[in-house]
Structures are given as structure tokens and as C-alpha cells.
């Protein structure tokens, strides 16, 4: 009898150790999307934020941010969605960005199960088509409650390399 109990215990641990791990930030349906579908979704979210920005508002970015987002800009790091909303609202209130058109250069989305990273260059042009300061950006997305949310973003001026 003792030998039978030991076999059951060993089988239990072997099965438990080989079970797939539960995704704690999303569901299996979202994870079953192809990398191409996820890449398209991330690109659409970025385009949505850029369109708001090009219309003169920073706040378009925040609707895709997670509550615990970190943002690293040219001068500072901002922690959390409330601080990010306050920061973008302040910039909007002083008219820090003018309406412009833009090009996204060389976007690349890399998908890793419930995480995705996008890198790109953002090239804005004034209303008279004068090139403005070019930027490079990285955003890290995580699958949170069945939605892809930005958990970290970094923007810096694109210098000649």
C-alpha cells in the first residue's frame, strides 16, 4: 500500500510540473492570435495615438497605457498612469505640440507570448512641410485583461548616428 501511495505522489508531481503555466495577464483566446494579428493590433494602437498627437494632443497616448506604465522621456521618468495623465494634460494646456503631419519610419513589432515590443522612428512635419525634430521610440506592450497595454515607453531625439 505504501508503495502505491508513493507512486501516486510521484505521478502527481510529474503531472503538476509538466502542466502548462496559466497566463495570469490574459486569456488563451488572445494568446492564440497569430503574431501577425498582434503586430497589426499594436500598429493600430500606435497609429491611433500618433493621430491624436499630430492633431495637437498628447493625451491620445494615455488611453493605451497600463495603470503601472513607466515613461522615459528626454528629461525625466514618469511612473504610473495618473502621473502620466497629469503630465500630458499639462503639456496640452500650454499647447506644447502643434498640429502636424507625420511619418512612421521602420516600425518593428516583436511578439513574445503575452509581451510585445515596438521600435520605430517618428518624423513630424509642420503645416508648411518643414521637417521638425525627429524622434526614436520604443514601447513595451503586455497582455492585460485581454487587451494589449503599454507598460513602458521611451522617446528620445533621433541624433545623426
ChimeraX commands (.cxc) that place a marker at each C-alpha (Angstrom):
marker #1 position 0.00,0.00,0.00 radius 0.5
marker #1 position 2.83,2.40,0.91 radius 0.5
marker #1 position 4.44,1.72,-2.47 radius 0.5
marker #1 position 1.16,2.54,-4.28 radius 0.5
marker #1 position 0.84,5.85,-2.40 radius 0.5
marker #1 position 4.43,6.75,-3.29 radius 0.5
marker #1 position 3.73,6.03,-6.98 radius 0.5
marker #1 position 0.63,8.27,-6.87 radius 0.5
marker #1 position 2.61,11.07,-5.24 radius 0.5
marker #1 position 5.34,10.80,-7.87 radius 0.5
marker #1 position 2.78,10.79,-10.69 radius 0.5
marker #1 position 1.02,13.80,-9.19 radius 0.5
marker #1 position 4.24,15.82,-9.05 radius 0.5
marker #1 position 5.27,14.77,-12.56 radius 0.5
marker #1 position 1.91,15.87,-13.94 radius 0.5
marker #1 position 1.87,19.10,-11.94 radius 0.5
marker #1 position 5.35,20.06,-13.09 radius 0.5
marker #1 position 4.53,19.43,-16.74 radius 0.5
marker #1 position 1.22,21.29,-16.81 radius 0.5
marker #1 position 1.23,24.44,-18.93 radius 0.5
marker #1 position 1.52,27.57,-16.84 radius 0.5
marker #1 position -1.56,29.72,-16.55 radius 0.5
marker #1 position -1.34,33.10,-18.24 radius 0.5
marker #1 position -2.14,35.48,-15.42 radius 0.5
marker #1 position -2.46,38.59,-17.57 radius 0.5
marker #1 position -4.69,37.48,-20.41 radius 0.5
marker #1 position -6.74,34.61,-21.66 radius 0.5
marker #1 position -5.90,31.83,-24.08 radius 0.5
marker #1 position -8.04,33.28,-26.88 radius 0.5
marker #1 position -5.90,36.40,-27.04 radius 0.5
marker #1 position -2.69,34.37,-26.84 radius 0.5
marker #1 position -3.86,32.18,-29.71 radius 0.5
marker #1 position -3.86,35.12,-32.12 radius 0.5
marker #1 position -1.07,34.91,-34.62 radius 0.5
marker #1 position 1.98,37.12,-34.29 radius 0.5
marker #1 position 0.86,38.93,-37.45 radius 0.5
marker #1 position -2.55,39.72,-35.91 radius 0.5
marker #1 position -0.90,41.02,-32.74 radius 0.5
marker #1 position 1.59,43.08,-34.76 radius 0.5
marker #1 position -1.30,44.67,-36.68 radius 0.5
marker #1 position -3.17,45.42,-33.44 radius 0.5
marker #1 position -0.09,47.07,-31.89 radius 0.5
marker #1 position 0.49,49.14,-35.05 radius 0.5
marker #1 position -3.17,50.26,-34.99 radius 0.5
marker #1 position -2.87,51.35,-31.35 radius 0.5
marker #1 position 0.30,53.30,-32.15 radius 0.5
marker #1 position -1.34,54.94,-35.17 radius 0.5
marker #1 position -4.32,55.92,-33.04 radius 0.5
marker #1 position -2.01,57.60,-30.51 radius 0.5
marker #1 position 0.05,59.29,-33.26 radius 0.5
marker #1 position -3.06,60.67,-34.96 radius 0.5
marker #1 position -4.13,62.28,-31.67 radius 0.5
marker #1 position -0.61,63.65,-31.18 radius 0.5
marker #1 position -0.48,65.04,-34.74 radius 0.5
marker #1 position -3.82,66.75,-34.08 radius 0.5
marker #1 position -2.15,68.60,-31.20 radius 0.5
marker #1 position -2.85,66.44,-28.15 radius 0.5
marker #1 position -0.55,64.27,-26.05 radius 0.5
marker #1 position -3.42,62.58,-24.25 radius 0.5
marker #1 position -4.09,60.09,-27.07 radius 0.5
marker #1 position -1.18,58.02,-25.84 radius 0.5
marker #1 position -2.56,57.51,-22.35 radius 0.5
marker #1 position -5.62,55.51,-23.41 radius 0.5
marker #1 position -3.29,52.66,-24.40 radius 0.5
marker #1 position -1.22,52.79,-21.19 radius 0.5
marker #1 position -1.49,50.37,-18.29 radius 0.5
marker #1 position -2.05,51.74,-14.78 radius 0.5
marker #1 position 1.57,50.91,-13.86 radius 0.5
marker #1 position 3.16,52.39,-17.01 radius 0.5
marker #1 position 6.62,53.90,-16.89 radius 0.5
marker #1 position 7.60,56.55,-19.41 radius 0.5
marker #1 position 11.14,57.67,-20.07 radius 0.5
marker #1 position 11.32,60.91,-21.98 radius 0.5
marker #1 position 14.07,63.29,-22.96 radius 0.5
marker #1 position 14.25,64.82,-19.47 radius 0.5
marker #1 position 12.55,62.59,-16.93 radius 0.5
marker #1 position 10.89,59.31,-15.98 radius 0.5
marker #1 position 7.20,59.24,-15.13 radius 0.5
marker #1 position 5.72,56.38,-13.10 radius 0.5
marker #1 position 2.07,55.36,-13.28 radius 0.5
marker #1 position -0.94,56.34,-15.35 radius 0.5
marker #1 position -2.19,59.13,-13.04 radius 0.5
marker #1 position 1.19,60.89,-13.24 radius 0.5
marker #1 position 1.31,60.36,-16.99 radius 0.5
marker #1 position -2.19,61.81,-17.42 radius 0.5
marker #1 position -1.23,64.85,-15.35 radius 0.5
marker #1 position 1.93,65.31,-17.42 radius 0.5
marker #1 position 0.14,65.08,-20.79 radius 0.5
marker #1 position -2.71,67.33,-19.60 radius 0.5
marker #1 position -0.18,69.98,-18.58 radius 0.5
marker #1 position 1.52,69.78,-21.98 radius 0.5
marker #1 position -1.85,70.01,-23.74 radius 0.5
marker #1 position -2.87,73.02,-21.63 radius 0.5
marker #1 position 0.18,75.01,-22.72 radius 0.5
marker #1 position -0.14,73.99,-26.38 radius 0.5
marker #1 position 3.21,72.23,-26.37 radius 0.5
marker #1 position 2.51,70.43,-29.64 radius 0.5
marker #1 position 1.23,71.99,-32.82 radius 0.5
marker #1 position -0.81,70.21,-35.45 radius 0.5
marker #1 position 1.40,68.46,-37.96 radius 0.5
marker #1 position 1.66,65.53,-40.31 radius 0.5
marker #1 position 3.99,62.66,-39.63 radius 0.5
marker #1 position 5.67,59.58,-40.99 radius 0.5
marker #1 position 6.45,56.45,-39.03 radius 0.5
marker #1 position 9.73,55.03,-40.28 radius 0.5
marker #1 position 10.82,51.41,-39.99 radius 0.5
marker #1 position 8.39,50.16,-37.33 radius 0.5
marker #1 position 9.23,46.73,-35.99 radius 0.5
marker #1 position 6.98,44.72,-33.68 radius 0.5
marker #1 position 8.40,41.74,-31.85 radius 0.5
marker #1 position 5.87,39.44,-30.15 radius 0.5
marker #1 position 6.77,37.16,-27.22 radius 0.5
marker #1 position 3.66,35.34,-26.00 radius 0.5
marker #1 position 2.00,37.95,-23.72 radius 0.5
marker #1 position 4.57,40.71,-24.40 radius 0.5
marker #1 position 5.31,42.77,-27.50 radius 0.5
marker #1 position 7.92,45.42,-28.25 radius 0.5
marker #1 position 7.62,48.05,-30.94 radius 0.5
marker #1 position 10.51,50.22,-32.10 radius 0.5
marker #1 position 10.19,53.00,-34.65 radius 0.5
marker #1 position 11.14,56.47,-35.74 radius 0.5
marker #1 position 8.63,59.34,-35.72 radius 0.5
marker #1 position 9.26,62.08,-38.30 radius 0.5
marker #1 position 6.94,65.11,-37.93 radius 0.5
marker #1 position 6.49,67.89,-40.49 radius 0.5
marker #1 position 4.96,71.31,-39.84 radius 0.5
marker #1 position 1.92,72.55,-41.74 radius 0.5
marker #1 position 4.24,74.02,-44.40 radius 0.5
marker #1 position 6.07,70.63,-44.71 radius 0.5
marker #1 position 9.17,71.79,-42.86 radius 0.5
marker #1 position 10.79,68.83,-41.10 radius 0.5
marker #1 position 10.63,69.07,-37.30 radius 0.5
marker #1 position 12.66,67.24,-34.66 radius 0.5
marker #1 position 12.79,63.52,-35.41 radius 0.5
marker #1 position 12.26,61.01,-32.64 radius 0.5
marker #1 position 13.00,57.36,-31.96 radius 0.5
marker #1 position 10.70,55.38,-29.71 radius 0.5
marker #1 position 10.26,52.04,-28.04 radius 0.5
marker #1 position 7.06,50.83,-26.41 radius 0.5
marker #1 position 6.64,47.59,-24.49 radius 0.5
marker #1 position 3.14,46.11,-24.52 radius 0.5
marker #1 position 1.77,43.44,-22.19 radius 0.5
marker #1 position -1.44,41.49,-22.50 radius 0.5
marker #1 position -3.51,42.77,-19.57 radius 0.5
marker #1 position -7.11,41.65,-19.02 radius 0.5
marker #1 position -7.48,40.59,-22.67 radius 0.5
marker #1 position -6.10,43.88,-24.03 radius 0.5
marker #1 position -2.63,44.93,-25.11 radius 0.5
marker #1 position -1.46,47.82,-22.90 radius 0.5
marker #1 position 1.74,49.84,-22.89 radius 0.5
marker #1 position 3.72,49.08,-19.72 radius 0.5
marker #1 position 6.81,51.07,-20.72 radius 0.5
marker #1 position 7.52,53.76,-23.32 radius 0.5
marker #1 position 10.74,55.56,-24.17 radius 0.5
marker #1 position 11.13,58.51,-26.53 radius 0.5
marker #1 position 14.31,60.36,-27.40 radius 0.5
marker #1 position 15.54,62.73,-30.08 radius 0.5
marker #1 position 16.95,61.00,-33.11 radius 0.5
marker #1 position 20.51,62.23,-33.48 radius 0.5
marker #1 position 22.63,61.62,-36.56 radius 0.5
marker #1 position 24.32,58.30,-35.93 radius 0.5
marker link #1:1,2 radius 0.2
marker link #1:2,3 radius 0.2
marker link #1:3,4 radius 0.2
marker link #1:4,5 radius 0.2
marker link #1:5,6 radius 0.2
marker link #1:6,7 radius 0.2
marker link #1:7,8 radius 0.2
marker link #1:8,9 radius 0.2
marker link #1:9,10 radius 0.2
marker link #1:10,11 radius 0.2
marker link #1:11,12 radius 0.2
marker link #1:12,13 radius 0.2
marker link #1:13,14 radius 0.2
marker link #1:14,15 radius 0.2
marker link #1:15,16 radius 0.2
marker link #1:16,17 radius 0.2
marker link #1:17,18 radius 0.2
marker link #1:18,19 radius 0.2
marker link #1:19,20 radius 0.2
marker link #1:20,21 radius 0.2
marker link #1:21,22 radius 0.2
marker link #1:22,23 radius 0.2
marker link #1:23,24 radius 0.2
marker link #1:24,25 radius 0.2
marker link #1:25,26 radius 0.2
marker link #1:26,27 radius 0.2
marker link #1:27,28 radius 0.2
marker link #1:28,29 radius 0.2
marker link #1:29,30 radius 0.2
marker link #1:30,31 radius 0.2
marker link #1:31,32 radius 0.2
marker link #1:32,33 radius 0.2
marker link #1:33,34 radius 0.2
marker link #1:34,35 radius 0.2
marker link #1:35,36 radius 0.2
marker link #1:36,37 radius 0.2
marker link #1:37,38 radius 0.2
marker link #1:38,39 radius 0.2
marker link #1:39,40 radius 0.2
marker link #1:40,41 radius 0.2
marker link #1:41,42 radius 0.2
marker link #1:42,43 radius 0.2
marker link #1:43,44 radius 0.2
marker link #1:44,45 radius 0.2
marker link #1:45,46 radius 0.2
marker link #1:46,47 radius 0.2
marker link #1:47,48 radius 0.2
marker link #1:48,49 radius 0.2
marker link #1:49,50 radius 0.2
marker link #1:50,51 radius 0.2
marker link #1:51,52 radius 0.2
marker link #1:52,53 radius 0.2
marker link #1:53,54 radius 0.2
marker link #1:54,55 radius 0.2
marker link #1:55,56 radius 0.2
marker link #1:56,57 radius 0.2
marker link #1:57,58 radius 0.2
marker link #1:58,59 radius 0.2
marker link #1:59,60 radius 0.2
marker link #1:60,61 radius 0.2
marker link #1:61,62 radius 0.2
marker link #1:62,63 radius 0.2
marker link #1:63,64 radius 0.2
marker link #1:64,65 radius 0.2
marker link #1:65,66 radius 0.2
marker link #1:66,67 radius 0.2
marker link #1:67,68 radius 0.2
marker link #1:68,69 radius 0.2
marker link #1:69,70 radius 0.2
marker link #1:70,71 radius 0.2
marker link #1:71,72 radius 0.2
marker link #1:72,73 radius 0.2
marker link #1:73,74 radius 0.2
marker link #1:74,75 radius 0.2
marker link #1:75,76 radius 0.2
marker link #1:76,77 radius 0.2
marker link #1:77,78 radius 0.2
marker link #1:78,79 radius 0.2
marker link #1:79,80 radius 0.2
marker link #1:80,81 radius 0.2
marker link #1:81,82 radius 0.2
marker link #1:82,83 radius 0.2
marker link #1:83,84 radius 0.2
marker link #1:84,85 radius 0.2
marker link #1:85,86 radius 0.2
marker link #1:86,87 radius 0.2
marker link #1:87,88 radius 0.2
marker link #1:88,89 radius 0.2
marker link #1:89,90 radius 0.2
marker link #1:90,91 radius 0.2
marker link #1:91,92 radius 0.2
marker link #1:92,93 radius 0.2
marker link #1:93,94 radius 0.2
marker link #1:94,95 radius 0.2
marker link #1:95,96 radius 0.2
marker link #1:96,97 radius 0.2
marker link #1:97,98 radius 0.2
marker link #1:98,99 radius 0.2
marker link #1:99,100 radius 0.2
marker link #1:100,101 radius 0.2
marker link #1:101,102 radius 0.2
marker link #1:102,103 radius 0.2
marker link #1:103,104 radius 0.2
marker link #1:104,105 radius 0.2
marker link #1:105,106 radius 0.2
marker link #1:106,107 radius 0.2
marker link #1:107,108 radius 0.2
marker link #1:108,109 radius 0.2
marker link #1:109,110 radius 0.2
marker link #1:110,111 radius 0.2
marker link #1:111,112 radius 0.2
marker link #1:112,113 radius 0.2
marker link #1:113,114 radius 0.2
marker link #1:114,115 radius 0.2
marker link #1:115,116 radius 0.2
marker link #1:116,117 radius 0.2
marker link #1:117,118 radius 0.2
marker link #1:118,119 radius 0.2
marker link #1:119,120 radius 0.2
marker link #1:120,121 radius 0.2
marker link #1:121,122 radius 0.2
marker link #1:122,123 radius 0.2
marker link #1:123,124 radius 0.2
marker link #1:124,125 radius 0.2
marker link #1:125,126 radius 0.2
marker link #1:126,127 radius 0.2
marker link #1:127,128 radius 0.2
marker link #1:128,129 radius 0.2
marker link #1:129,130 radius 0.2
marker link #1:130,131 radius 0.2
marker link #1:131,132 radius 0.2
marker link #1:132,133 radius 0.2
marker link #1:133,134 radius 0.2
marker link #1:134,135 radius 0.2
marker link #1:135,136 radius 0.2
marker link #1:136,137 radius 0.2
marker link #1:137,138 radius 0.2
marker link #1:138,139 radius 0.2
marker link #1:139,140 radius 0.2
marker link #1:140,141 radius 0.2
marker link #1:141,142 radius 0.2
marker link #1:142,143 radius 0.2
marker link #1:143,144 radius 0.2
marker link #1:144,145 radius 0.2
marker link #1:145,146 radius 0.2
marker link #1:146,147 radius 0.2
marker link #1:147,148 radius 0.2
marker link #1:148,149 radius 0.2
marker link #1:149,150 radius 0.2
marker link #1:150,151 radius 0.2
marker link #1:151,152 radius 0.2
marker link #1:152,153 radius 0.2
marker link #1:153,154 radius 0.2
marker link #1:154,155 radius 0.2
marker link #1:155,156 radius 0.2
marker link #1:156,157 radius 0.2
marker link #1:157,158 radius 0.2
marker link #1:158,159 radius 0.2
marker link #1:159,160 radius 0.2
marker link #1:160,161 radius 0.2
view
